[in-house]
Amino acid sequence: MKRVNEICYTKLMGRNNGWKKLKKARKVLGLRQADVAAKVGITSNYYSMIERGKMENPGAKIVARIAKILKLKLSDIFPFLVR
């Protein structure tokens, strides 16, 4: 799982703007960062860092929970994982 996290972070911080999709999806659903953070079980500051792409390795489980809450597929955030 750690290797997947490293690959995801490298790809997201490189060419992909997957984190921007989180903000867009959150706004469409009318949620605040604090709302998403509470549902995921993390602080709103931590979620804010994830959404801005400032968190180096948020972890696959956390990202999966965020995607589910925002009604996104992981492939929406990580298109490079789909072959």
Beta strands, then each sheet from edge to edge (+ up, - down):
end
